[in-house]
Amino acid sequence: MKGGNDVEKKVAIIGLGVSGLSVLREYICAQEHEDLEIIVFDEENLGTGLPYQKDDKSLLLNQTSATMSMDPINPLGFVDWLDETLEIQDASGHHIPRTIYGQYLRDYLNKLIQKGNITFVPKKVSDLTIIGENEYKVSCKNDSYKVNAIHLCTGHFPYKDPYGLKGKTEYIHQPYPVESRLFPLLGKDVNRLAIVGTGLTALDIMLYVSKTNKDIQIHFISLDGAFTSVRGNIVFSKLHYLNKENISNYIDSYGDFIPLNQYIEWLMLEGESNGIDVREIWQNLGGGTPKGIEMDFRFLNELGIFQGIIHQLDDILPLIWDSLTNDDRNTFLRMYGGKWHKFRSPMPQKTAKKILELCADESIILHKNIQSINYIGNSFEINLPTEQLHVEYIVNATGPETDVEKAKLQDPFLFSLLNKRIVEKQMYGGIEVEWPSQSVYSSKYGVLNTLKAHGQLVGGIQYGNNSMGMLSRSAVMAVEHAFKFIKEEETNGIKNI
Ligand SMILES: Cc1cc2nc3c(=O)[nH]c(=O)nc-3n(C[C@H](O)[C@H](O)[C@H](O)COP(=O)(O)OP(=O)(O)OC[C@H]3O[C@@H](n4cnc5c(N)ncnc54)[C@H](O)[C@@H]3O)c2cc1C
């Protein structure tokens, strides 16, 4: 018998994408000295989740290999794996196909399976019930399981359907995996395709379609008519102003809130100390139109320094977001949110070059200010301010919902969690949790220290940061915290049971 407790404790991990895998890694470590049963629920894409499932190699990671390690001790874990397993050398700065990253994740999962003792339930969870202090019932088709802690790692919410086209034969609502979802477009006599959206999903679709069916003209339809920024030559340098210490000192001296203007000043100073003018970059780069992309290519070093600063904020974004008043948060979203996102999620240079090439021969065309889309039987009519466009197919690249009240309509499990007030809507996206413990806040039961939420579910608390690195690092803290309660070192004090 390991550990001091007589009774074996059980934990449930619901969903096994990058979030679930990171949580699993932490519990497998804990299993070395504690009696613990780990039950994992997922019915598809074990270990990879949605983005890294088996798919076409044209879909690339939007980050370089050096930032994609699953191993908290070895930040170059993925780079080493590429070298050892696939003999791809010096891949630190490369954007590798996501399907290869999926292979790395599956390999990582297999190593965990060999190390620990895991029960896999290949089913979707449909409900959970709170039975008592650190006691839950997890239900799925024909079965239920009693556990002492739960990690909700259910990942991406269902896709938005902003133009109400779901169900139309020529409308591809959710495009992954592109190899099978976009199959209807292959070998068919399709002349015009519209992609709704201009984010990284839209670029995935462009890369795949332009490779497999060269005769299609692709129309990008969006509100702002711009892609993201080009990934510059990223440099990571020490942050002197936007760091934990500075934020804590400010809060100690002036109280719980930090004005948005103070952050803007720190960002400017951070740029200055790295030899760039943040205001100039903000105004002139990251435009995302063909002209904007050309401009980015002329200033890749400056852009890379700025993107490096933004990237390094990953771990303190929740802290920054928490220190802003709602007024300042709304001001940020209104004035800077769109552009911030474009700098935070840049596209690989190779993809940007492809855009310029395809624009030059009008294989792709960008439109803005989309007004409405009508289905007219076998094709679509898209209304733009000065023209009407007709296309035979539409692919939706608007991404997942962020509002749980909308997402729940397509997800019975989320519906039940909200309905029973086990979870609460967070006004900036996802559900309410305590940070960094990631404990769910319930208006019926209070703070649930052994019910943790991860990934997109906590998007409103950590300002939408869903990068692989952030998910992996935050799992360390969440599991460590849950563990204190599982081992009964701390008590929960749940209300109303
Ligand atoms: C297209 C795309 C590309 C991306 N590229 C990058 C990148 O290059 N680099 C980067 O750092 N980040 C990238 N991201 C961010 C990405 O979101 C995260 O890296 C990460 O994959 C999210 O993992 P997750 O486990 O939270 O969610 P998911 O990957 O969505 O996994 C959730 C899992 O939960 C399961 N599940 C859902 N509901 C239930 C249920 N009721 N019961 C049981 N199981 C359930 C699902 O089957 C799924 O396997 C990308 C995101 C997208 C969408």
The ligand as an SDF file (V2000), in Angstrom:
LIG
                    3D

 53 58  0  0  0  0  0  0  0  0999 V2000
   -7.1400   24.5560  -35.4050 C   0  0  0  0  0  0  0  0  0  0  0  0
   -6.3580   24.8580  -34.1720 C   0  0  0  0  0  0  0  0  0  0  0  0
   -4.9580   24.9480  -34.2270 C   0  0  0  0  0  0  0  0  0  0  0  0
   -4.2270   25.2300  -33.0840 C   0  0  0  0  0  0  0  0  0  0  0  0
   -2.8710   25.2990  -33.1760 N   0  0  0  0  0  0  0  0  0  0  0  0
   -2.1590   25.5430  -32.0560 C   0  0  0  0  0  0  0  0  0  0  0  0
   -0.7130   25.5850  -32.1140 C   0  0  0  0  0  0  0  0  0  0  0  0
   -0.1200   25.4420  -33.1690 O   0  0  0  0  0  0  0  0  0  0  0  0
   -0.0290   25.8010  -30.9600 N   0  0  0  0  0  0  0  0  0  0  0  0
   -0.6780   25.9890  -29.7750 C   0  0  0  0  0  0  0  0  0  0  0  0
   -0.0040   26.1650  -28.7430 O   0  0  0  0  0  0  0  0  0  0  0  0
   -2.0330   25.9570  -29.6980 N   0  0  0  0  0  0  0  0  0  0  0  0
   -2.7660   25.7490  -30.8120 C   0  0  0  0  0  0  0  0  0  0  0  0
   -4.1320   25.6990  -30.7310 N   0  0  0  0  0  0  0  0  0  0  0  0
   -4.7460   25.8950  -29.4170 C   0  0  0  0  0  0  0  0  0  0  0  0
   -5.3320   24.5790  -28.8990 C   0  0  0  0  0  0  0  0  0  0  0  0
   -6.6290   24.9190  -28.5380 O   0  0  0  0  0  0  0  0  0  0  0  0
   -4.6900   23.9460  -27.7090 C   0  0  0  0  0  0  0  0  0  0  0  0
   -3.3510   23.7620  -28.0260 O   0  0  0  0  0  0  0  0  0  0  0  0
   -5.2710   22.5850  -27.2820 C   0  0  0  0  0  0  0  0  0  0  0  0
   -5.2420   21.6860  -28.3380 O   0  0  0  0  0  0  0  0  0  0  0  0
   -6.6310   22.5770  -26.6360 C   0  0  0  0  0  0  0  0  0  0  0  0
   -6.7310   21.3310  -25.9910 O   0  0  0  0  0  0  0  0  0  0  0  0
   -7.9400   20.8900  -25.0700 P   0  0  0  0  0  0  0  0  0  0  0  0
   -7.5650   19.5710  -24.5070 O   0  0  0  0  0  0  0  0  0  0  0  0
   -8.3000   21.9580  -24.1300 O   0  0  0  0  0  0  0  0  0  0  0  0
   -9.1770   20.7470  -26.0800 O   0  0  0  0  0  0  0  0  0  0  0  0
   -9.5070   19.6990  -27.2930 P   0  0  0  0  0  0  0  0  0  0  0  0
   -8.3440   19.5500  -28.1790 O   0  0  0  0  0  0  0  0  0  0  0  0
  -10.7580   20.2270  -27.8780 O   0  0  0  0  0  0  0  0  0  0  0  0
   -9.7800   18.3330  -26.5470 O   0  0  0  0  0  0  0  0  0  0  0  0
  -10.9360   18.0990  -25.7980 C   0  0  0  0  0  0  0  0  0  0  0  0
  -11.2530   16.6200  -25.7620 C   0  0  0  0  0  0  0  0  0  0  0  0
  -12.3940   16.4310  -24.9230 O   0  0  0  0  0  0  0  0  0  0  0  0
  -13.2490   15.4700  -25.4920 C   0  0  0  0  0  0  0  0  0  0  0  0
  -14.5940   15.6980  -24.9710 N   0  0  0  0  0  0  0  0  0  0  0  0
  -15.4120   16.7640  -25.1910 C   0  0  0  0  0  0  0  0  0  0  0  0
  -16.5800   16.6210  -24.5210 N   0  0  0  0  0  0  0  0  0  0  0  0
  -16.4980   15.4420  -23.8650 C   0  0  0  0  0  0  0  0  0  0  0  0
  -17.3950   14.7300  -23.0090 C   0  0  0  0  0  0  0  0  0  0  0  0
  -18.6010   15.2130  -22.6920 N   0  0  0  0  0  0  0  0  0  0  0  0
  -16.9960   13.5430  -22.5100 N   0  0  0  0  0  0  0  0  0  0  0  0
  -15.7730   13.0370  -22.8090 C   0  0  0  0  0  0  0  0  0  0  0  0
  -14.8880   13.6620  -23.6140 N   0  0  0  0  0  0  0  0  0  0  0  0
  -15.2490   14.8510  -24.1320 C   0  0  0  0  0  0  0  0  0  0  0  0
  -13.0990   15.6690  -26.9980 C   0  0  0  0  0  0  0  0  0  0  0  0
  -13.4280   14.4700  -27.6890 O   0  0  0  0  0  0  0  0  0  0  0  0
  -11.6110   16.0290  -27.1300 C   0  0  0  0  0  0  0  0  0  0  0  0
  -10.8110   14.9140  -27.3840 O   0  0  0  0  0  0  0  0  0  0  0  0
   -4.8880   25.4330  -31.8680 C   0  0  0  0  0  0  0  0  0  0  0  0
   -6.2890   25.3570  -31.8130 C   0  0  0  0  0  0  0  0  0  0  0  0
   -7.0160   25.0820  -32.9490 C   0  0  0  0  0  0  0  0  0  0  0  0
   -8.5200   24.9940  -32.8670 C   0  0  0  0  0  0  0  0  0  0  0  0
  1  2  1  0
  2  3  1  0
  2 52  2  0
  3  4  2  0
  4  5  1  0
  4 50  1  0
  5  6  2  0
  6  7  1  0
  6 13  1  0
  7  8  2  0
  7  9  1  0
  9 10  1  0
 10 11  2  0
 10 12  1  0
 12 13  2  0
 13 14  1  0
 14 15  1  0
 14 50  1  0
 15 16  1  0
 16 17  1  0
 16 18  1  0
 18 19  1  0
 18 20  1  0
 20 21  1  0
 20 22  1  0
 22 23  1  0
 23 24  1  0
 24 25  2  0
 24 26  1  0
 24 27  1  0
 27 28  1  0
 28 29  2  0
 28 30  1  0
 28 31  1  0
 31 32  1  0
 32 33  1  0
 33 34  1  0
 33 48  1  0
 34 35  1  0
 35 36  1  0
 35 46  1  0
 36 37  1  0
 36 45  1  0
 37 38  2  0
 38 39  1  0
 39 40  1  0
 39 45  2  0
 40 41  1  0
 40 42  2  0
 42 43  1  0
 43 44  2  0
 44 45  1  0
 46 47  1  0
 46 48  1  0
 48 49  1  0
 50 51  2  0
 51 52  1  0
 52 53  1  0
M  END
$$$$
